Amino acid sequence: MANSRQQRKRVRTAARERLENLRYRSTVKTLTRRLQATVAEGDEAGAAEQHRTLVRWIDRAASKGALHRNAAARKKAQAAKLHPGSR
């Protein structure tokens, strides 16, 4: 249990930041699954749009610190492998 006012404030701040990071990571996973489904359907234009959106979210998550930069690079490489037309 936090003993001082500053510690109580840090607990609240950390909880808020944890939820924000979870939102970024969860969205990246969801967009990756959507890209996989779109590629499986064979929709080339839809796959290109999904890939662009996914890469934007990965970059945003890495810049905010929700994803490590190497993990972000790995996820972008995996996405590019899924959608070869995006290279």
N, C-alpha and C positions, 0 to 999 in steps of 0.2 A: 504494500500500500504506500502511496506517495505521502511524504511527510511535510513537504513545504508547498507553498502556493505555486512556485515555479515548476516543481515536479508534477503537480496535478495538471498544470497547463500543458506540459510536455506530453503527458499521457493522452490528453485530448487531441493535441496536434498530431501525435504519432498515429493515433487511431484514424484520423481523417486522411492522413497521407497514405496509410496502408490501404484504405478503401479506394483511394484514387489510383494507386499502383495496381490494385486488383482489377479495376475497371479497364485499365490499359491492357494488361496481360490477357484478360478474358476476351476483350474485343479482338485482339490479334488472333487468338485461337479460333474464335467464331469466324472471322474473315478468312482464315486459312481453310477451314472446313467448307465455307461457301465457294472458295476458289476451286477446291478439289471437286466439288459437286458440279460446278459449271464446266470444268474441263472434261469431266466424265460424260456430261451431256453432249459435248462437242460444240458448244456455243462459243465461237472464236471471239466475237465482239464483246460478249458478256464476260468472257474470261479476261480479256484485256482490261476492261473496266474494273473488275474485281481485283486484278493484280495491282493496278495503279492505286486503288483504295487501300489495299493491304500494305503496300510499301509505304504509303503516307503514314498509316497508323504505326507501323514498326519504327519509322524514323522519329515520329512524335514521342513514342514510348521511350526510345533510347535517349532522346534529348531531355526528357523529364526525369530520367533515372529509374524508370519502372523496369527497363530491360538493360542488361549490360550491353555495351557496344558490340562485343564479339557475338553475343547471343543474337543481337539484332542482325548482324551481318550473316550469321548462319541461317536465320529464318528467311532473310531476303534471298539467299542463294537457293534455299529449298523451294521458295515460291517461284523463282526463275526457272528452276528445273521442272516444276509442274507445268508452267506456261512458257514453252520455249520461244514463242514469238515475241516475248517481252525484252529480249536481250539487246 
